[in-house]
Amino acid sequence: MLISGLRTRLVLAFLLVAAVGCGTTAALTYREARNAILEQAQDTAVSSFRDQIQELHLNLPPNNEQMQGMVRGLARQGKPRNWWVYVEYGSVRISSGTNPTSTVITPELRRQARGTPHGSFQRVVKNGEPYLTVVVPVVFKTAQTGTGGQTVRPTGLTFYAVMQLTDEQANIDAMVVAARDGALPALAIALVPALLAARSVLRPVRDLRQAARSLGRGRLDTRIPVKGGGELSELARTFNESTAALERSVDELQRAEARARRFASDVSHELRTPLAGMLAVTELLDEDAAGLDPDTAAAVRLISNETGKLAVLVEDLMEISRFDARAAELNTDEVDAAETIRRTLQSRHWTDPAEIVLDLPDGIRARLDPRRFDVVIANLVGNALRHGRPPVTVGLRAESLAQDPADGAGGVALWLVTEVADRGPGIPPDVLPHVFDRFYKADQARTRSAGSGLGLAITLENVRLHGGTVRAANGPDGGAVFAVEIPLTASEVTA
Amino acid sequence: MPRVLLIEDDPSVREGVELGLRRRGHDVRTAATGEDGLAALAEFRPDLLLLDLMLPGMNGVQVCRRVRESSQLPIIMLTARGDDFDVVIGLEAGADDYIVKPARTEVIEARIRAVLRRIEDPGGARPAVEFHGELAVDRAGLTVAKNGEHLALAPSELKLLLHLCASPEQVFSRQQLLEHVWEHSYHGDARLVDACVRRLRNKIEDIPGSPRYIQTLRGFGYRFGPLC
């Protein structure tokens, strides 16, 4: 399992440190105490066994009765506890117990007995029982003439003592229990400062997280209170400085953008008044042009035509400015979607069945701004007729679509889907992402399109104002497909 | 041809619209301010008032209210789209329709004709005066009285009432009313209908807040009655 929570990790780290501390202390204490207990027991045993053997009076070679007597005598004087005594001489095995020899005595000990005339010992665990085995070989000591030293010769007689260490083991076990019983509560107690420390460390982290989230929601005036010194308050200070800088630059950008937009809006406003006067007299010019000399007539008609286009352009610019200024209002009405589309096409005389194929089921009622929806449909169909090839298909359906998870609900909602498809060459892939851009020219050589260059941008804004989306794509058999999706509520399908 | 009074402060718009309308045979008088316009009203006796909303001094909405105090002269506002708020206020003040500037003369003239057009008589063997509750509607004389008292209805209000009460209890969508009463496109501004209904209710209903005559069908539109 991946432990990802900072709090969990902090507490675990704290506990780990405490556990290592407790464990090390307990282990060291245990080792020292254990050694002390065992050494005391074995030292006593080894030295007393050796002393007792040195006090024996031996005749070599010993007979069996004599050895039997010695073994019994030694077995009675076990120190610090009772022991069993075994003696080996050649192939003779005699013991104080029932068996002539002990299974606890290892070959290793026998080897040591030959090498060390002072005797040696070994701790052995047999069937879970701890034993101390001691060996002391009997040796001759003869003073060497001249050198002042001694030579030592083994006699071949070897005494073994086997002592149970059960009591010592019990003492050591008690120490392990004591260490464990002390360490576990210590760990439990360590949990309290661990949690406290985690809390105090995590509070600034939590503050920082909340502040970052608030920042992400667009609240650029978010600041964190800076308390004292240290790394975390340093981090808070850095965060505050960064957000302040971000806020300044965003402000600056927004002001610049607002200035640019206001300028576009102001320009359109200013253009509108002279245009209103000019547009009112274009008819007069058109009518009278016939009576003028050809050059003047052409000039007059040019002015009249361009005035009309200029008026459309200025009107579209005004419309875009209103969207930019968020001043565009949605005046919705509950209408029959198919009827609304049919009226749009009729009012523009787009009714030739060779050009327009309709798939408009009746009975889908939707809350739409009829004027804005008219602009959307007219722009898309007009665009398809201009750039694609007939027939242009206009389809309408109510469809359950997964809701945008960003909206929160994440459920399924009903959408009004309007599709406008043509049979033209489609939209080149490099143009596709830009079709809704303002004044985007697919063909750089073409200086001016038939429309204002704002038609699809205005379409996009109008659909967005309805809470919907519009997408451009290429159909499976070529041709551009524009799909408008506008949310419906479930009660609005009556068919 | 109709006599049109144009109140517009911008000289080029004033001159352009005047030229265009005069060419189409209208008798046009212009005024640059609201005060001048009101003064010309009594003397020129126009059939229709074309009124710019943004005027120096007395603004278009004030002029509109002043005119409505004493007269049911058809009024068309000239406005710049985007001045949405002004449109609503102008409609509440009693204007019958509005035109967004810049507009071609043919558009202006079509709107003038629509406002001046008398509502078509449904014909047939209808009595000259219909009674709906306390309302007496005289289709021939184009007058409406309530409890015997004459009601002063602006042209759009009268046309709307005549249209609705010609088919009692039939529901008309706002788009349909825009087409039939205002001769706008189907996709016109439904606020025209709403503002006119509000004004009409204030004049004919006992309690405008809970109307008997002009009833709202939420999501569908308006209908006349049923009176019960």
Boltz contact constraints between the chains, C-beta under 6 A:
constraints:
  - contact:
      token1: [A, 272]
      token2: [B, 80]
      max_distance: 6.0
  - contact:
      token1: [A, 272]
      token2: [B, 102]
      max_distance: 6.0
  - contact:
      token1: [A, 273]
      token2: [B, 10]
      max_distance: 6.0
  - contact:
      token1: [A, 274]
      token2: [B, 12]
      max_distance: 6.0
  - contact:
      token1: [A, 275]
      token2: [B, 102]
      max_distance: 6.0
  - contact:
      token1: [A, 276]
      token2: [B, 13]
      max_distance: 6.0
  - contact:
      token1: [A, 276]
      token2: [B, 101]
      max_distance: 6.0
  - contact:
      token1: [A, 276]
      token2: [B, 102]
      max_distance: 6.0
  - contact:
      token1: [A, 277]
      token2: [B, 12]
      max_distance: 6.0
  - contact:
      token1: [A, 277]
      token2: [B, 13]
      max_distance: 6.0
  - contact:
      token1: [A, 277]
      token2: [B, 16]
      max_distance: 6.0
  - contact:
      token1: [A, 279]
      token2: [B, 102]
      max_distance: 6.0
  - contact:
      token1: [A, 279]
      token2: [B, 104]
      max_distance: 6.0
  - contact:
      token1: [A, 280]
      token2: [B, 16]
      max_distance: 6.0
  - contact:
      token1: [A, 280]
      token2: [B, 17]
      max_distance: 6.0
  - contact:
      token1: [A, 280]
      token2: [B, 20]
      max_distance: 6.0
  - contact:
      token1: [A, 280]
      token2: [B, 105]
      max_distance: 6.0
  - contact:
      token1: [A, 281]
      token2: [B, 16]
      max_distance: 6.0
  - contact:
      token1: [A, 281]
      token2: [B, 19]
      max_distance: 6.0
  - contact:
      token1: [A, 281]
      token2: [B, 20]
      max_distance: 6.0
  - contact:
      token1: [A, 283]
      token2: [B, 105]
      max_distance: 6.0
  - contact:
      token1: [A, 284]
      token2: [B, 23]
      max_distance: 6.0
  - contact:
      token1: [A, 311]
      token2: [B, 102]
      max_distance: 6.0
  - contact:
      token1: [A, 318]
      token2: [B, 82]
      max_distance: 6.0
  - contact:
      token1: [A, 322]
      token2: [B, 82]
      max_distance: 6.0
  - contact:
      token1: [A, 329]
      token2: [B, 84]
      max_distance: 6.0
  - contact:
      token1: [A, 333]
      token2: [B, 174]
      max_distance: 6.0
  - contact:
      token1: [A, 333]
      token2: [B, 190]
      max_distance: 6.0
  - contact:
      token1: [A, 334]
      token2: [B, 219]
      max_distance: 6.0
  - contact:
      token1: [A, 343]
      token2: [B, 186]
      max_distance: 6.0
  - contact:
      token1: [A, 347]
      token2: [B, 185]
      max_distance: 6.0
  - contact:
      token1: [A, 370]
      token2: [B, 175]
      max_distance: 6.0
  - contact:
      token1: [A, 370]
      token2: [B, 187]
      max_distance: 6.0
  - contact:
      token1: [A, 371]
      token2: [B, 187]
      max_distance: 6.0
  - contact:
      token1: [A, 374]
      token2: [B, 187]
      max_distance: 6.0
